Amino acid sequence: MLESLFPHLNVEQLLDATWETLYMTSVAGVATLIVGIILGVTLFLTSKGQLLQNRPVYLLISALVNIFRSIPFIILIVLLIPFTKTLVGTILGANAALPALIVGAAPFYARLVEIGLREVDKGVIEAARSMGAKTHTLIFRVLLPESSPALTSGITVTLIALVSYTAMAGVIGAGGLGNLAYLEGFQRNHGDVTLVATLMILVIVFVIQFIGDLITTTFDKR
């Protein structure tokens, strides 16, 4: 039945491509979560009126975040080729895509983290500061817990963006479903392969969105 509907589809290739997409998304997602939170918290704390107000630091980090957020991902991959080759030793394969994925996604998530932290009730922050809460206590006991719904929603959006980034990276040799759709589907004029690869990407996106919404609802105390 499947062979008649998708005559050019190689199931083993599809599974390998799906695994590569999940691998790139998950590894880059974890790194993006860590780097994004660090940058986002730093942006928030060094902004005007906050505990560690520092205008030069804020402007520098904010400028870097804006620059890397603004570069189209396909161009970012090309710009990072020398760095990727030095770091990974190759510019092909799933591991070679990771630096560009992280550099492309972390600034985006950092800005979402900053926005989420700004939504925390100022009264809660002031109460913690008036009780002598140290910086690390303010971050881990007040800011992050209070903004957890926004942070979860933000990482969900970022992970979905990462899935689309992996598809673009696949076109230039990173592997994954994007690579399968392009090489085996588009270049060989096998529309069934392109269709199945696209459907698999959609399934991954829907699953990420569902899990993200579930976790966000759990964290949301309103």
Backbone as CSV, one residue per row, in Angstrom:
resi,resn,N_x,N_y,N_z,CA_x,CA_y,CA_z,C_x,C_y,C_z
1,MET,0.837,-1.208,0.000,0.000,0.000,0.000,0.874,1.261,0.000
2,LEU,1.850,1.298,0.941,2.731,2.451,1.032,3.568,2.607,-0.228
3,GLU,3.990,1.478,-0.791,4.833,1.529,-1.986,4.085,2.122,-3.173
4,SER,2.777,1.864,-3.230,1.990,2.418,-4.335,1.733,3.916,-4.152
5,LEU,1.571,4.339,-2.882,1.336,5.757,-2.604,2.625,6.569,-2.663
6,PHE,3.707,5.984,-2.142,5.007,6.671,-2.082,6.076,5.773,-2.701
7,PRO,6.094,5.658,-4.013,6.979,4.698,-4.688,8.467,4.979,-4.522
8,HIS,8.831,6.225,-4.265,10.250,6.577,-4.172,10.732,6.713,-2.727
9,LEU,9.852,6.451,-1.786,10.195,6.654,-0.377,10.997,5.483,0.173
10,ASN,12.137,5.803,0.776,12.950,4.813,1.475,12.730,5.031,2.974
11,VAL,12.057,4.080,3.616,11.681,4.239,5.027,12.909,4.407,5.911
12,GLU,13.964,3.671,5.617,15.191,3.780,6.425,15.786,5.180,6.314
13,GLN,15.792,5.727,5.106,16.268,7.100,4.917,15.397,8.089,5.678
14,LEU,14.090,7.866,5.650,13.152,8.749,6.352,13.402,8.726,7.854
15,LEU,13.608,7.537,8.412,13.860,7.413,9.850,15.179,8.074,10.229
16,ASP,16.211,7.868,9.403,17.511,8.498,9.666,17.394,10.020,9.618
17,ALA,16.673,10.527,8.624,16.500,11.976,8.477,15.702,12.555,9.642
18,THR,14.682,11.814,10.079,13.877,12.263,11.225,14.727,12.317,12.479
19,TRP,15.557,11.296,12.679,16.445,11.265,13.844,17.412,12.450,13.810
20,GLU,17.980,12.734,12.646,18.915,13.853,12.531,18.226,15.180,12.850
21,THR,17.006,15.349,12.384,16.252,16.573,12.688,15.978,16.689,14.181
22,LEU,15.553,15.591,14.802,15.292,15.595,16.245,16.571,15.845,17.029
23,TYR,17.674,15.261,16.574,18.975,15.447,17.236,19.398,16.913,17.182
24,MET,19.366,17.500,15.998,19.768,18.906,15.852,18.868,19.829,16.667
25,THR,17.566,19.565,16.629,16.615,20.415,17.351,16.801,20.312,18.853
26,SER,16.985,19.095,19.364,17.090,18.901,20.814,18.410,19.432,21.371
27,VAL,19.527,19.119,20.710,20.832,19.592,21.202,20.912,21.113,21.118
28,ALA,20.538,21.659,19.966,20.543,23.121,19.821,19.527,23.762,20.754
29,GLY,18.408,23.072,21.004,17.376,23.596,21.900,17.857,23.721,23.330
30,VAL,18.566,22.700,23.812,19.099,22.742,25.180,20.125,23.864,25.311
31,ALA,21.041,23.954,24.341,22.054,25.011,24.373,21.407,26.391,24.279
32,THR,20.390,26.510,23.437,19.673,27.780,23.287,18.967,28.168,24.577
33,LEU,18.377,27.191,25.245,17.697,27.445,26.519,18.669,28.023,27.542
34,ILE,19.838,27.405,27.662,20.835,27.842,28.652,21.388,29.224,28.298
35,VAL,21.880,29.361,27.063,22.479,30.632,26.636,21.434,31.744,26.615
36,GLY,20.242,31.422,26.143,19.179,32.422,26.063,18.764,32.950,27.424
37,ILE,18.661,32.053,28.406,18.294,32.488,29.762,19.393,33.361,30.360
38,ILE,20.653,32.953,30.161,21.770,33.749,30.685,21.758,35.152,30.078
39,LEU,21.629,35.223,28.762,21.614,36.527,28.088,20.375,37.335,28.459
40,GLY,19.223,36.676,28.504,17.977,37.370,28.822,17.961,37.926,30.235
41,VAL,18.424,37.131,31.187,18.492,37.585,32.581,19.473,38.752,32.706
42,THR,20.615,38.637,32.017,21.603,39.719,32.046,21.025,41.002,31.454
43,LEU,20.314,40.874,30.343,19.666,42.044,29.739,18.687,42.688,30.710
44,PHE,17.901,41.868,31.376,16.900,42.396,32.308,17.556,43.077,33.506
45,LEU,18.517,42.410,34.125,19.125,42.931,35.352,19.974,44.173,35.112
46,THR,20.545,44.308,33.901,21.388,45.477,33.624,20.608,46.625,32.982
47,SER,19.313,46.425,32.768,18.499,47.486,32.165,18.179,48.567,33.197
48,LYS,17.648,49.668,32.740,17.384,50.830,33.590,16.438,50.489,34.740
49,GLY,16.863,50.862,35.952,16.033,50.688,37.135,16.106,49.323,37.780
50,GLN,16.927,48.417,37.223,17.016,47.076,37.790,18.219,46.943,38.721
51,LEU,18.327,45.779,39.332,19.287,45.556,40.412,20.729,45.819,39.987
52,LEU,21.099,45.394,38.785,22.485,45.538,38.322,22.570,46.530,37.163
53,GLN,21.815,47.586,37.235,21.747,48.556,36.131,23.140,48.926,35.634
54,ASN,23.357,48.704,34.343,24.657,49.007,33.730,24.405,49.288,32.248
55,ARG,24.305,50.534,31.909,23.909,50.914,30.552,24.874,50.400,29.473
56,PRO,26.206,50.536,29.643,27.117,50.040,28.597,26.962,48.533,28.343
57,VAL,26.868,47.757,29.423,26.714,46.303,29.279,25.395,45.982,28.589
58,TYR,24.337,46.657,29.015,23.020,46.411,28.413,23.026,46.739,26.922
59,LEU,23.590,47.889,26.567,23.606,48.303,25.162,24.436,47.354,24.309
60,LEU,25.560,46.873,24.854,26.425,45.949,24.115,25.710,44.633,23.834
61,ILE,25.156,44.024,24.891,24.469,42.738,24.728,23.234,42.899,23.855
62,SER,22.505,43.984,24.065,21.303,44.235,23.278,21.637,44.386,21.796
63,ALA,22.742,45.069,21.507,23.162,45.253,20.114,23.528,43.915,19.476
64,LEU,24.278,43.087,20.207,24.664,41.769,19.686,23.441,40.896,19.435
65,VAL,22.509,40.930,20.376,21.271,40.153,20.225,20.503,40.613,18.990
66,ASN,20.393,41.918,18.822,19.659,42.455,17.668,20.336,42.113,16.345
67,ILE,21.668,42.169,16.338,22.412,41.867,15.107,22.188,40.419,14.680
68,PHE,22.403,39.487,15.615,22.290,38.071,15.258,20.844,37.654,15.018
69,ARG,19.903,38.355,15.641,18.483,38.067,15.371,18.088,38.509,13.974
70,SER,18.790,39.509,13.464,18.393,40.120,12.193,18.989,39.426,10.969
71,ILE,20.043,38.644,11.161,20.701,37.988,10.024,19.875,36.787,9.574
72,PRO,19.474,36.735,8.311,18.748,35.553,7.817,19.557,34.286,8.066
73,PHE,18.880,33.218,8.480,19.594,32.027,8.934,20.488,31.426,7.857
74,ILE,20.034,31.406,6.629,20.826,30.799,5.557,22.132,31.563,5.348
75,ILE,22.094,32.905,5.550,23.304,33.725,5.449,24.191,33.492,6.663
76,LEU,23.572,33.337,7.831,24.325,33.083,9.058,25.141,31.795,8.941
77,ILE,24.553,30.768,8.344,25.274,29.507,8.149,26.548,29.747,7.344
78,VAL,26.420,30.512,6.262,27.569,30.792,5.394,28.624,31.602,6.143
79,LEU,28.187,32.608,6.899,29.123,33.446,7.654,29.895,32.643,8.696
80,LEU,29.249,31.625,9.258,29.874,30.845,10.330,30.656,29.636,9.828
81,ILE,30.768,29.463,8.517,31.482,28.297,7.976,32.914,28.183,8.510
82,PRO,33.725,29.261,8.509,35.089,29.133,9.053,35.092,28.729,10.532
83,PHE,34.206,29.344,11.319,34.107,29.012,12.746,33.663,27.568,12.936
84,THR,32.667,27.147,12.151,32.151,25.780,12.247,33.227,24.768,11.892
85,LYS,33.979,25.039,10.827,35.032,24.113,10.396,36.121,23.996,11.447
86,THR,36.455,25.115,12.098,37.463,25.098,13.166,36.958,24.335,14.383
87,LEU,35.699,24.544,14.731,35.129,23.949,15.941,34.805,22.474,15.761
88,VAL,34.162,22.127,14.647,33.664,20.765,14.436,34.591,19.940,13.556
89,GLY,35.342,20.614,12.675,36.234,19.898,11.771,35.636,19.624,10.410
90,THR,34.377,19.964,10.223,33.688,19.760,8.951,32.533,20.749,8.839
91,ILE,32.068,20.948,7.612,30.911,21.829,7.419,29.699,21.027,6.962
92,LEU,29.807,19.704,6.996,28.710,18.832,6.592,28.241,17.983,7.762
93,GLY,26.975,17.623,7.768,26.436,16.759,8.811,25.700,17.521,9.897
94,ALA,25.019,16.757,10.747,24.182,17.347,11.793,24.991,18.157,12.796
95,ASN,26.157,17.638,13.205,26.975,18.351,14.189,27.465,19.692,13.650
96,ALA,27.740,19.741,12.354,28.220,20.981,11.743,27.148,22.066,11.741
97,ALA,25.893,21.664,11.821,24.801,22.649,11.821,24.579,23.265,13.194
98,LEU,25.059,22.604,14.241,24.754,23.041,15.605,25.222,24.461,15.931
99,PRO,26.472,24.850,15.608,26.885,26.227,15.940,25.962,27.285,15.348
100,ALA,25.616,27.128,14.069,24.730,28.111,13.431,23.334,28.086,14.036
101,LEU,22.844,26.894,14.363,21.518,26.783,14.977,21.475,27.504,16.319
102,ILE,22.509,27.307,17.122,22.562,27.927,18.455,22.725,29.442,18.344
103,VAL,23.656,29.871,17.491,23.890,31.311,17.309,22.651,31.993,16.731
104,GLY,21.910,31.276,15.898,20.708,31.851,15.309,19.529,31.915,16.260
105,ALA,19.421,30.907,17.139,18.236,30.808,18.002,18.412,31.456,19.373
106,ALA,19.615,31.399,19.949,19.830,31.904,21.310,19.493,33.391,21.462
107,PRO,19.923,34.265,20.544,19.552,35.684,20.684,18.044,35.906,20.607
108,PHE,17.381,35.139,19.751,15.925,35.235,19.627,15.261,34.882,20.954
109,TYR,15.711,33.773,21.558,15.122,33.361,22.834,15.508,34.323,23.953
110,ALA,16.723,34.868,23.899,17.165,35.818,24.927,16.225,37.016,25.009
111,ARG,15.795,37.495,23.856,14.883,38.636,23.848,13.524,38.245,24.417
112,LEU,13.075,37.021,24.126,11.811,36.547,24.691,11.917,36.404,26.209
113,VAL,13.084,35.972,26.691,13.311,35.857,28.136,13.240,37.232,28.782
114,GLU,13.908,38.203,28.181,13.877,39.565,28.722,12.445,40.087,28.794
115,ILE,11.684,39.880,27.736,10.284,40.327,27.713,9.479,39.619,28.795
116,GLY,9.717,38.322,28.960,9.012,37.554,29.986,9.325,38.044,31.387
117,LEU,10.581,38.383,31.636,10.982,38.871,32.958,10.378,40.240,33.253
118,ARG,10.197,41.044,32.226,9.597,42.368,32.423,8.120,42.270,32.805
119,GLU,7.520,41.115,32.553,6.113,40.921,32.899,5.924,40.498,34.356
120,VAL,7.031,40.181,35.044,6.938,39.801,36.455,6.483,41.007,37.270
121,ASP,5.570,40.784,38.186,5.021,41.851,39.035,6.151,42.584,39.756
122,LYS,6.230,43.892,39.533,7.289,44.682,40.166,7.190,44.647,41.681
123,GLY,5.977,44.503,42.197,5.798,44.433,43.647,6.483,43.219,44.240
124,VAL,6.444,42.104,43.530,7.100,40.881,43.999,8.609,41.076,44.026
125,ILE,9.135,41.711,42.979,10.580,41.962,42.915,11.007,42.910,44.026
126,GLU,10.252,43.980,44.219,10.587,44.954,45.261,10.505,44.330,46.647
127,ALA,9.531,43.465,46.853,9.393,42.790,48.148,10.615,41.929,48.428
128,ALA,11.083,41.214,47.413,12.265,40.362,47.576,13.506,41.207,47.839
129,ARG,13.622,42.324,47.133,14.778,43.198,47.327,14.750,43.848,48.702
130,SER,13.573,44.227,49.180,13.463,44.871,50.494,13.798,43.904,51.621
131,MET,13.637,42.605,51.354,13.975,41.592,52.360,15.440,41.183,52.273
132,GLY,16.191,41.885,51.427,17.629,41.641,51.339,18.016,40.464,50.468
133,ALA,17.154,40.083,49.547,17.463,38.950,48.666,18.683,39.268,47.807
134,LYS,19.621,38.331,47.774,20.804,38.508,46.938,20.439,38.259,45.473
135,THR,21.369,38.608,44.596,21.086,38.519,43.159,20.687,37.117,42.739
136,HIS,21.458,36.102,43.168,21.157,34.722,42.750,19.817,34.254,43.316
137,THR,19.486,34.732,44.522,18.184,34.383,45.116,17.056,35.024,44.322
138,LEU,17.254,36.278,43.937,16.248,36.992,43.152,16.008,36.292,41.810
139,ILE,17.095,35.822,41.211,16.981,35.165,39.903,16.266,33.826,40.013
140,PHE,16.766,32.957,40.921,16.291,31.566,40.962,15.041,31.359,41.815
141,ARG,14.767,32.287,42.733,13.593,32.122,43.597,12.426,33.029,43.211
142,VAL,12.722,34.073,42.453,11.657,35.030,42.115,11.464,35.150,40.601
143,LEU,12.487,35.646,39.915,12.336,35.970,38.496,11.984,34.762,37.626
144,LEU,12.805,33.710,37.700,12.569,32.548,36.836,11.268,31.814,37.163
145,PRO,10.975,31.557,38.461,9.695,30.894,38.756,8.482,31.722,38.340
146,GLU,8.531,33.034,38.596,7.383,33.886,38.278,7.164,34.038,36.771
147,SER,8.239,33.919,36.014,8.119,34.097,34.560,8.101,32.767,33.814
148,SER,7.995,31.656,34.535,8.082,30.329,33.903,7.065,30.105,32.777
149,PRO,5.803,30.580,32.884,4.887,30.396,31.742,5.394,31.082,30.473
150,ALA,5.881,32.317,30.623,6.392,33.057,29.465,7.655,32.409,28.915
151,LEU,8.521,31.916,29.810,9.757,31.268,29.372,9.459,29.979,28.627
152,THR,8.481,29.222,29.126,8.099,27.970,28.466,7.475,28.240,27.109
153,SER,6.606,29.222,27.060,5.999,29.603,25.788,7.060,30.073,24.803
154,GLY,8.043,30.804,25.318,9.123,31.310,24.474,9.990,30.209,23.905
155,ILE,10.333,29.221,24.735,11.186,28.132,24.238,10.413,27.250,23.269
156,THR,9.099,27.180,23.437,8.276,26.433,22.475,8.350,27.076,21.097
157,VAL,8.174,28.384,21.061,8.272,29.127,19.797,9.668,28.973,19.198
158,THR,10.691,29.029,20.059,12.071,28.925,19.598,12.373,27.540,19.036
159,LEU,11.878,26.497,19.689,12.093,25.134,19.194,11.449,24.938,17.824
160,ILE,10.269,25.509,17.648,9.600,25.416,16.344,10.420,26.151,15.284
161,ALA,10.981,27.298,15.659,11.862,28.017,14.733,13.092,27.178,14.407
162,LEU,13.614,26.462,15.415,14.779,25.604,15.201,14.484,24.485,14.211
163,VAL,13.281,23.934,14.273,12.903,22.889,13.313,12.982,23.437,11.890
164,SER,12.480,24.654,11.700,12.550,25.258,10.363,13.992,25.574,9.982
165,TYR,14.813,25.959,10.978,16.229,26.214,10.708,16.937,24.939,10.255
166,THR,16.607,23.805,10.897,17.248,22.537,10.509,16.895,22.181,9.067
167,ALA,15.682,22.516,8.657,15.282,22.245,7.268,16.120,23.072,6.299
168,MET,16.360,24.340,6.659,17.201,25.193,5.810,18.645,24.710,5.814
169,ALA,19.132,24.298,6.991,20.498,23.788,7.089,20.655,22.508,6.276
170,GLY,19.591,21.716,6.217,19.633,20.469,5.460,19.876,20.679,3.988
171,VAL,19.420,21.802,3.463,19.585,22.094,2.038,21.060,22.228,1.671
172,ILE,21.905,22.651,2.622,23.330,22.810,2.322,24.173,21.729,3.000
173,GLY,23.557,20.580,3.270,24.344,19.420,3.671,24.340,19.049,5.128
174,ALA,23.416,19.589,5.927,23.396,19.270,7.356,22.656,17.975,7.658
175,GLY,21.984,17.417,6.669,21.185,16.218,6.921,19.797,16.586,7.408
176,GLY,19.061,15.595,7.862,17.726,15.841,8.385,16.661,15.817,7.304
177,LEU,15.446,16.140,7.710,14.303,16.078,6.803,14.379,17.117,5.685
178,GLY,14.975,18.258,5.972,15.159,19.271,4.936,16.066,18.774,3.831
179,ASN,17.134,18.094,4.228,18.063,17.515,3.265,17.390,16.431,2.431
180,LEU,16.578,15.604,3.098,15.854,14.540,2.396,14.871,15.129,1.384
181,ALA,14.127,16.144,1.817,13.145,16.766,0.923,13.810,17.417,-0.281
182,TYR,14.990,17.991,-0.064,15.679,18.695,-1.151,16.394,17.740,-2.107
183,LEU,17.244,16.858,-1.541,18.050,15.983,-2.390,17.235,14.862,-3.026
184,GLU,16.493,14.150,-2.180,15.744,12.994,-2.680,14.397,13.385,-3.281
185,GLY,13.866,14.516,-2.832,12.564,14.946,-3.329,12.648,15.932,-4.471
186,PHE,13.146,17.120,-4.186,13.149,18.194,-5.181,14.097,17.914,-6.347
187,GLN,15.369,17.609,-6.032,16.355,17.451,-7.098,16.066,16.245,-7.999
188,ARG,15.477,15.216,-7.451,15.169,14.026,-8.254,13.717,14.006,-8.731
189,ASN,13.025,15.095,-8.443,11.627,15.229,-8.868,10.745,14.112,-8.301
190,HIS,11.013,13.748,-7.039,10.208,12.748,-6.335,9.279,13.483,-5.370
191,GLY,8.131,13.890,-5.859,7.204,14.673,-5.047,6.710,13.951,-3.819
192,ASP,6.628,12.620,-3.888,6.150,11.858,-2.734,7.117,11.951,-1.564
193,VAL,8.425,11.980,-1.863,9.434,12.099,-0.803,9.351,13.478,-0.153
194,THR,9.222,14.510,-0.975,9.081,15.874,-0.450,7.846,15.990,0.434
195,LEU,6.757,15.388,-0.008,5.503,15.437,0.748,5.644,14.766,2.109
196,VAL,6.217,13.565,2.138,6.356,12.832,3.401,7.310,13.557,4.343
197,ALA,8.421,14.080,3.819,9.372,14.820,4.655,8.705,16.055,5.255
198,THR,7.904,16.736,4.459,7.175,17.913,4.944,6.172,17.532,6.024
199,LEU,5.469,16.432,5.813,4.495,15.964,6.807,5.184,15.607,8.123
200,MET,6.361,15.008,8.041,7.103,14.654,9.259,7.530,15.911,10.017
201,ILE,7.944,16.940,9.276,8.300,18.211,9.914,7.084,18.802,10.621
202,LEU,5.931,18.739,9.970,4.699,19.248,10.574,4.335,18.479,11.835
203,VAL,4.507,17.165,11.808,4.218,16.342,12.988,5.106,16.758,14.152
204,ILE,6.398,16.949,13.881,7.339,17.371,14.928,6.922,18.720,15.503
205,VAL,6.554,19.653,14.635,6.125,20.990,15.080,4.874,20.900,15.946
206,PHE,3.888,20.113,15.509,2.644,19.979,16.270,2.889,19.347,17.637
207,VAL,3.782,18.358,17.700,4.100,17.707,18.976,4.780,18.694,19.921
208,ILE,5.738,19.456,19.403,6.420,20.468,20.221,5.420,21.489,20.753
209,GLN,4.528,21.955,19.882,3.529,22.945,20.290,2.597,22.379,21.355
210,PHE,2.167,21.138,21.184,1.261,20.504,22.140,1.918,20.370,23.512
211,ILE,3.144,19.855,23.529,3.856,19.680,24.802,4.131,21.039,25.446
212,GLY,4.544,22.015,24.630,4.811,23.357,25.149,3.583,23.996,25.758
213,ASP,2.442,23.874,25.088,1.186,24.426,25.623,0.797,23.736,26.925
214,LEU,1.025,22.427,26.981,0.691,21.653,28.182,1.517,22.117,29.377
215,ILE,2.820,22.286,29.162,3.714,22.720,30.242,3.402,24.159,30.644
216,THR,3.149,25.022,29.659,2.814,26.420,29.949,1.561,26.516,30.806
217,THR,0.546,25.723,30.475,-0.702,25.704,31.248,-0.452,25.229,32.674
218,THR,0.446,24.257,32.828,0.780,23.736,34.157,1.445,24.807,35.020
219,PHE,2.346,25.595,34.402,3.070,26.630,35.135,2.217,27.860,35.421
220,ASP,1.244,28.121,34.561,0.438,29.338,34.683,-0.507,29.228,35.881
221,LYS,-0.301,30.106,36.863,-1.092,30.060,38.099,-2.342,30.942,38.025
222,ARG,-2.504,31.659,36.914,-3.656,32.562,36.815,-4.944,31.787,36.595
